[in-house]
């Protein structure tokens, strides 16, 4: 059983010890909590909001002119994946682009979306294994609810949020058993629609949101551990 459930498992109670589903369904925006606490991001040009068949679903980052990085469990369904890239507001600004290819990592909770329209710079700078360590304070970015005491759909954030967390391990486990950076809450924590969103350490993206207990702990797939795989397709 998993103590920390996959963020995509939106129907599970926040502190549930129930096992995560073997295959995660696309996120249900009517049910998911997201970053609780934290604050609104002021400057984050790498952000990409993922929409599945036109509905808010996950978070992501643009990493190259035609490539977006997100979590594998965010793109497990059959349908159309579009992104609003480069805007803090999920309803306007930036560029609207559509994925024409999805590449899933074979054993980690990572996926790459190739989009049909070239996106404008800047792109998220990806870290290596040396860019994050136990004890670091890191930032989590994503869109989502500002409450836990009512249905999350009633208080989802229109604007990108950011939360500070502290790294407890760089050898954790993501939703699919891949290597992850584990963090604990400082002023906020990730859940629900933060799936696929970035963790930043010293100006570099070092993680992709994978699992959370929606209260104090989250696991982010370790970007540095999978740079070779990312570079193979996206060239970065």
C-alpha positions as CSV (number, residue, x, y, z in Angstrom):
1,X,0.0,0.0,0.0
2,X,1.1,3.5,-0.7
3,X,1.0,6.0,2.1
4,X,1.5,8.9,-0.3
5,X,-1.1,8.5,-3.1
6,X,-0.7,9.5,-6.7
7,X,-1.7,13.1,-7.2
8,X,-3.9,11.9,-10.0
9,X,-5.9,9.7,-7.6
10,X,-8.3,12.5,-6.9
11,X,-11.1,10.3,-5.7
12,X,-9.0,9.0,-2.8
13,X,-9.3,10.8,0.6
14,X,-6.4,13.2,1.3
15,X,-4.8,11.0,3.9
16,X,-6.1,7.6,2.6
17,X,-3.8,4.6,2.9
18,X,-5.7,2.9,0.0
19,X,-3.5,1.6,-2.8
20,X,-3.1,3.8,-5.8
21,X,-4.8,2.6,-9.0
22,X,-2.5,0.5,-11.2
23,X,-3.2,2.9,-14.1
24,X,-4.0,6.5,-13.2
25,X,-6.9,8.1,-15.0
26,X,-6.7,11.6,-16.2
27,X,-7.2,14.1,-13.5
28,X,-10.8,15.2,-12.6
29,X,-10.8,19.0,-12.1
30,X,-14.0,18.8,-10.2
31,X,-12.4,16.7,-7.5
32,X,-8.8,17.6,-7.1
33,X,-7.1,19.8,-4.5
34,X,-3.9,21.6,-5.7
35,X,-1.3,23.8,-4.0
36,X,-2.7,24.6,-0.6
37,X,-1.1,27.6,1.1
38,X,1.9,29.3,-0.6
39,X,1.4,32.4,-2.7
40,X,0.8,33.6,-6.2
41,X,3.8,33.4,-8.6
42,X,5.0,36.7,-9.8
43,X,7.4,35.8,-12.6
44,X,7.5,32.3,-14.1
45,X,7.6,32.3,-17.9
46,X,8.1,28.5,-18.2
47,X,4.7,27.5,-17.0
48,X,2.3,25.4,-19.1
49,X,-1.3,24.6,-18.1
50,X,-2.4,21.2,-19.4
51,X,-6.0,20.7,-20.7
52,X,-7.4,17.3,-21.5
53,X,-10.2,17.4,-24.0
54,X,-10.6,21.1,-23.2
55,X,-10.7,20.8,-19.4
56,X,-8.1,21.9,-16.8
57,X,-6.1,18.9,-15.8
58,X,-2.4,19.2,-14.9
59,X,0.6,21.5,-14.7
60,X,3.7,21.3,-16.9
61,X,6.7,23.3,-18.2
62,X,7.9,24.2,-21.7
63,X,11.5,23.0,-22.0
64,X,12.3,23.5,-25.7
65,X,10.6,25.2,-28.7
66,X,8.4,22.2,-29.4
67,X,8.6,20.2,-26.2
68,X,6.7,20.2,-22.9
69,X,7.5,18.2,-19.8
70,X,4.8,16.8,-17.5
71,X,4.0,13.6,-15.5
72,X,3.2,10.3,-17.2
73,X,0.0,9.9,-15.2
74,X,-1.3,13.2,-16.6
75,X,-1.4,11.9,-20.2
76,X,-2.7,8.3,-19.6
77,X,-6.0,8.9,-21.3
78,X,-6.9,8.9,-25.0
79,X,-7.9,12.3,-26.2
80,X,-6.6,15.8,-27.0
81,X,-3.9,17.5,-24.9
82,X,-3.6,21.2,-25.3
83,X,-1.4,23.6,-23.3
84,X,-1.5,27.3,-22.4
85,X,2.2,28.0,-22.3
86,X,4.0,31.0,-20.9
87,X,1.2,32.6,-18.9
88,X,0.5,32.9,-15.2
89,X,-3.2,33.1,-16.0
90,X,-4.7,29.7,-17.1
91,X,-7.5,31.5,-19.0
92,X,-5.6,34.0,-21.1
93,X,-2.2,35.1,-22.4
94,X,0.8,33.0,-23.5
95,X,0.4,30.6,-26.4
96,X,-2.2,27.8,-26.9
97,X,-0.5,24.8,-28.4
98,X,-1.7,21.2,-29.1
99,X,0.3,18.0,-28.6
100,X,0.8,15.9,-31.7
101,X,3.0,13.3,-30.0
102,X,3.2,12.0,-26.4
103,X,6.3,10.1,-25.2
104,X,6.1,8.3,-21.9
105,X,9.0,7.2,-19.8
106,X,9.0,3.4,-19.5
107,X,9.4,3.3,-15.7
108,X,9.2,6.8,-14.2
109,X,6.3,9.3,-13.9
110,X,7.6,11.5,-16.7
111,X,6.2,12.3,-20.1
112,X,7.1,14.6,-23.0
113,X,4.6,16.3,-25.2
114,X,5.7,17.4,-28.7
115,X,3.5,20.3,-29.8
116,X,2.7,21.4,-33.3
117,X,3.4,25.1,-32.8
118,X,6.8,26.4,-32.0
119,X,6.8,28.1,-28.6
120,X,8.6,31.3,-27.7
121,X,11.5,31.4,-25.3
122,X,12.4,31.3,-22.4
123,X,12.4,27.6,-21.6
124,X,12.7,25.9,-18.2
125,X,16.3,25.3,-17.3
126,X,16.6,21.6,-16.3
127,X,18.8,20.6,-13.4
128,X,21.2,17.7,-12.8
129,X,21.5,15.4,-9.8
130,X,23.9,17.9,-8.2
131,X,21.3,20.7,-8.3
132,X,19.2,19.4,-5.4
133,X,20.1,18.0,-2.0
134,X,18.5,17.0,1.3
135,X,17.8,20.1,3.3
136,X,17.4,22.4,0.4
137,X,14.4,24.7,0.3
138,X,12.7,24.3,-3.1
139,X,9.7,25.9,-4.8
140,X,6.7,24.0,-6.2
141,X,4.6,25.6,-9.0
142,X,1.0,24.8,-10.1
143,X,-2.6,26.0,-10.5
144,X,-5.2,25.2,-8.0
145,X,-7.4,25.4,-4.9
146,X,-6.8,27.7,-2.0
147,X,-9.0,25.8,0.4
148,X,-9.6,22.3,1.8
149,X,-12.9,22.8,3.6
150,X,-15.2,22.8,0.6
151,X,-15.3,21.2,-2.9
152,X,-12.1,22.2,-4.5
153,X,-13.8,23.3,-7.7
154,X,-15.3,26.2,-5.7
155,X,-11.9,27.7,-4.9
156,X,-9.5,26.8,-7.7
157,X,-7.0,29.5,-8.5
158,X,-7.1,31.2,-11.9
159,X,-3.4,32.2,-11.4
160,X,-0.2,30.1,-11.0
161,X,0.7,29.5,-7.4
162,X,4.0,28.7,-5.7
163,X,4.9,27.0,-2.4
164,X,8.1,26.6,-0.5
165,X,9.0,23.1,0.7
166,X,12.1,21.4,2.2
167,X,13.8,18.4,0.6
168,X,13.9,15.3,2.9
169,X,15.4,12.8,0.4
170,X,16.7,12.7,-3.2
171,X,16.1,9.0,-3.4
172,X,12.3,8.8,-2.9
173,X,9.9,6.9,-5.2
174,X,7.4,8.4,-7.6
175,X,4.0,7.1,-8.7
176,X,5.6,4.5,-11.0
177,X,8.5,3.5,-8.9
178,X,11.0,5.9,-10.5
179,X,13.5,8.0,-8.5
180,X,12.0,11.1,-6.8
181,X,12.8,14.1,-4.7
182,X,10.8,13.9,-1.5
183,X,9.7,17.2,0.2
184,X,7.8,18.3,3.3
185,X,5.7,21.4,3.7
186,X,7.1,24.8,4.6
187,X,4.4,27.3,3.6
188,X,2.4,25.0,1.3
189,X,2.2,21.6,-0.4
190,X,1.2,20.1,-3.8
191,X,-1.7,17.9,-4.7
192,X,-4.3,17.3,-7.4
193,X,-3.8,19.5,-10.4
194,X,-0.2,20.3,-9.6
195,X,0.6,16.9,-11.2
196,X,3.3,17.3,-13.8
197,X,4.3,20.8,-12.5
198,X,7.8,21.8,-11.7
199,X,10.0,21.8,-8.6
200,X,12.7,24.5,-8.7
201,X,16.0,24.6,-6.8
202,X,18.4,27.6,-7.2
203,X,16.8,28.6,-10.5
204,X,16.7,25.1,-12.1
205,X,13.9,22.6,-12.6
206,X,14.8,19.5,-10.5
207,X,11.4,17.7,-10.2
208,X,8.0,16.9,-11.8
209,X,5.0,16.5,-9.5
210,X,4.0,12.9,-9.0
211,X,2.5,12.0,-5.6
212,X,1.3,13.7,-2.4
213,X,-0.5,13.1,0.8
214,X,-2.2,16.5,0.2
215,X,-1.2,17.7,3.6
216,X,2.5,17.8,4.4
217,X,4.5,15.6,1.9
218,X,5.0,15.3,-1.9
219,X,7.3,13.3,-4.2
220,X,8.5,14.8,-7.4
221,X,10.2,12.7,-10.1
222,X,13.9,13.6,-10.1
223,X,14.6,15.4,-13.4
224,X,18.4,15.1,-13.0
225,X,18.1,11.3,-12.8
226,X,16.4,11.2,-16.2
227,X,18.2,14.0,-18.1
228,X,19.6,11.4,-20.6
229,X,16.1,10.3,-21.5
230,X,14.8,13.9,-21.8
231,X,17.7,14.9,-24.0
232,X,17.2,11.9,-26.3
233,X,13.9,13.4,-27.4
234,X,13.8,17.1,-26.6
235,X,17.6,17.8,-27.0
236,X,17.9,19.6,-23.7
